[in-house]
Amino acid sequence: MATAISPSVASLKKRRGPHVGVLDADPAILDYVRRILTDRCDLSLYTDPTELTQSLGKASGPDLILMDWHADDNVSEDSPHVLARILESRPSLPVVVMSCSSELEDLVQATRMGAADIILKPFQEDDIYEVVQRHYVEPNSPQIEVKETPLDENTSFVRSGKRMREIESQCSLVARTDIPVLILGESGTGKEIAAKFIHKMSARSQRSFLKVNCAAMPLDLLESELFGYEQGAFTGAVKSKPGKFEICDKGTIFLDEIGEMPTALQAKLLQVLQDGSFARLGSRTTIKVDVRVIAATNINIKSAIAQKTFREDLYYRLNGFCMNLPPLRERRDEIPTLVQYFMRRISAKFEREPLPISRALMQALTGYAWPGNLRELENTIKRYLVLADEQAIMNELDPRCNSGSMTTAPDEMGNRGGLKRLVRGLKDDAESAVILQTLEGTRWNRKAAATDLQISYKALLYKIKQYNLSPAK
């Protein structure tokens, strides 16, 4: 890449905010960004990627990078190579890609390589301001940047940590196109929320968003639910009924638990993904629809393909873009934010005053493994609000929190036996609820549930028998 400005660094002496490094071969772009940010940031402007990467090892190096993105096999130092060099030198440095490409493959490559965000050219002043504010964290600052995007009256997309900022960027990226999205993650990690967020950020946001749980219905019912039926198609079909794909035309359909879809129905779904056409049950007339498909599952798709329970060609059709939602135990830094969010939302729903979260309770909440992820955390906050008993919740999360139980005199323990039984009962209720929730999330696949709960298969069988658990009929 030729250097258009020499020297290619124009730095402000007095620090006014984040130090932003901008890399672009076009001097006009550099001048435009300089005029936008010069009153708010310290700037270093580069046309030569080597000068940029050399600056990263200095104490005065950039806090955030804005870089032009182009993938040109004929250039030895194209953008993917530059991004790789930057992240190799400073793995935690936020790098925002500026691209004029409408090719999703290029943008997906940038995201998968570790780009924090993407701005499409031509961009506006607000785009630059917003992206710098979103990705720059003041050094040694105790403040946690929290973002809450309402999705409907019951749910919001909430994030404050690095992992979920990456998920937010991926959702914003794929929302710009209509390719199918496959969301993977353990039960309760928020796959439906991610799907709603993609829909809200897309051009289809004013159209319908419909969810279908592929694990909740048998083959015939699921087929009629998705594709509809004509009068007389089967016993009880007294009149024609449109399916979810027809109702959701121009909108987004969310196929939850897609890994549990019967194989006999997968071929029909594949046809819809290929050309947007299908026929109602009992009809020979083809219907054309324009529907964005987002699918989710908590099973191992590759294993399902190997076991012939999931079509490989359907997987590749669904996997236009794949994102993995991290379990809660891998983003513990977000637990305080989520606790406050759930407390605020649930207390408003129950028309009760929010309860305070002590330091000891917050330590117990952040230290717990959360096998049920967000769903389990929400239910825990709900129980705390109802019981108003901090110690009982701490005992659910870790029985060792019941300090004093080892030092109480024998006769004193006898006098308080009722309370101990109550606490033990609460713990058992909480444990059985989590186990049942996990089993239902895996459709009673006991091996998968044992893995999610991080206990042995034998221990899970014992717990099922102990709590007399059984599938819902």
Secondary structure by P-SEA (a helix, b strand, c coil): ccccccccbbbbccccccbbbbbcccaaaaaaaaaacccccbbbbbccaaaaaaaccccccccbbbbbbbbcccccccaaaaaaaaaaacccbbbbbbcccccaaaaaaaaaacccccccccccaaaaaaaaaaccccccccccbbbbbbcccccccccccaaaaaaaaaaaaacccccbbbbbbcccccaaaaaaaaaaacccccbbbbbbccccccaaaaaaaaccccccccccccbbbbccccccccbbbbbcccccccccaaaaaaaaaaccccccccccbbbbbbbbbbbbbccaaaaaaaaccccaaaaaaaccbbbbbbcccccccaaaaaaaaaaaaaaaaacccbbbbcaaaaaaaaaccccccaaaaaaaaaaaaaaccaaaaaaaaccccccccccccaaaaaaaaaaaaaaaaaaaaaaaaaaaaaaaaaccaaaaaaaaacccaaaaaaaaaaacccccc
